[in-house]
Amino acid sequence: MKTNKSFSKRLKVTKNGKLMARTPGFNHFNAKQSRTTQLAGKKGRQFVIKNKAKSHLLPNSN
């Protein structure tokens, strides 16, 4: 089965196997936000996905 490349580019697998995704809503129009809010958008969020879907959507994931 092929890997869904558009989905896999949006996620990062950590050393321990957790999935991290970008915080949504921080692509543009950030000038009006406070500096702390801007910096909070740079952090990733943990992304929860079931193992069956994980194996279909991401390469080399068990």
Summary of the structure (lengths in Angstrom):
residues: 62
radius of gyration: 14.3
end to end distance: 14.3
largest distance: 44.6
contacts: 112
relative contact order: 0.26
helix: 27%
strand: 18%
